[in-house]
């Protein structure tokens, strides 16, 4: 799992399966019928898979709540029973190979957490200093505008999207500090559960954080050179 290509292949295999309603329903019937997680597979969004954080974060948000259930209940033999389609059989086998990859979940959660840190500050830049509580909500833009109108009587704030000065003076340094320490309760638990293998993931986490910080410093170097 050291190579990005391998990670994306695993992610793509699992999400392609979940976005296929016919295969998902077969999994429900063959593997999770009568279990408490059956309803979790009733629907699943189609998500774009890419290394850009805004896509990767959404893909992992869609997959991770279901990953451990798939890992627990997946049965390739049942999924292939009576199957005549070569294409479907190959998709099922791809899922089996993806689920056999060790330590995928902690690595995926590590990437998801880093993506959320970047997303948080990206959303701040798109908002305003006056009404951040509105713009950070996970609702449609139309509903956000409606809430702004309810609170202020206006459908637009003149400061929205003008957070550059804040980012230069405060936001960038906050973002870099956040990246250097970002984690989650789930990630901490997953790392703790790894035992002797934890050192490898911690090393990967350290390298990821350092690489993101290096990239952000390079991209925003012009801010320092133009700040009075």
C-alpha positions, 0 to 999 in steps of 0.5 A, spaced: 500 500 500 505 504 499 504 506 492 498 511 490 496 507 484 495 501 488 491 505 493 486 508 488 485 501 485 483 498 491 478 504 492 476 504 485 474 497 486 470 497 492 466 504 490 465 501 483 462 495 486 458 499 491 455 504 486 452 498 482 445 497 484 444 490 482 451 488 485 449 491 491 443 488 492 446 481 490 450 482 496 444 484 501 441 478 499 447 473 499 451 476 505 447 481 509 440 478 509 437 479 516 443 483 519 443 489 522 447 492 517 442 490 511 439 497 510 446 501 510 447 498 503 440 500 500 443 506 496 450 509 495 452 515 491 456 515 485 463 518 486 469 521 482 475 518 484 481 522 484 487 524 488 485 531 488 483 532 496 476 534 494 474 528 490 478 523 495 475 526 501 468 525 498 470 518 496 472 516 503 466 519 506 462 514 502 466 508 503 469 508 510 462 507 514 461 501 510 468 498 509 468 494 515 461 491 514 464 489 507 470 486 510 466 482 515 460 479 511 463 479 504 463 472 501 466 471 494 463 464 493 456 466 495 456 472 490 459 468 484 454 462 485 450 462 479 453 468 476 454 467 468 456 474 467 464 474 466 464 482 467 460 481 474 465 475 476 471 479 475 468 485 479 466 480 485 473 478 484 476 485 484 472 486 491 475 480 494 482 482 492 481 489 495 478 487 501 484 482 502 489 488 502 492 489 509 491 495 513 487 499 508 482 502 513 487 506 517 491 508 511 484 510 508 482 514 514 489 517 515 488 520 508 481 522 509 483 526 516 488 530 512 483 531 506 478 534 511 483 539 514 484 542 507 477 542 506 476 546 512 480 552 510 478 551 503 471 552 505 473 558 510 476 562 504 470 561 500 466 564 506 466 570 510 468 573 517 461 575 519 457 569 518 462 562 518 457 559 522 452 559 516 457 557 510 460 551 514 454 547 514 453 541 510 447 544 507 445 546 499 448 553 497 441 555 496 439 553 503 445 557 506 443 563 502 436 562 505 439 562 512 443 568 511 437 572 508 433 570 515 438 572 519 440 579 516 435 581 511 440 580 505 442 574 500 449 576 499 455 578 504 459 583 501 465 580 504 464 572 502 470 570 498 474 575 501 478 572 506 485 572 503 487 577 508 485 573 514 488 567 510 495 571 509 495 573 517 492 567 520 489 562 516 495 559 513 499 558 519 493 555 522 492 550 516 500 548 517 499 547 524 493 543 523 496 538 518 502 537 522 497 534 528 491 532 524 488 525 527 481 522 529 478 518 534 478 512 529 485 513 526 488 513 533 484 507 535 486 503 528 493 505 529 493 503 537 490 496 534 495 495 529 500 493 535 507 492 532 505 494 525 503 501 528 510 504 526 510 503 519 503 507 519 506 512 523 512 513 519 507 514 513 503 519 516 509 523 518 511 523 511 504 525 508 504 530 513 511 533 511 509 532 504 503 536 504 506 542 508 512 542 503 507 542 498 502 548 501 509 552 503 511 552 496 504 554 493 503 559 498 510 562 498 508 568 494 504 570 500 510 571 504 514 575 498 508 580 497 506 581 505 508 588 507 
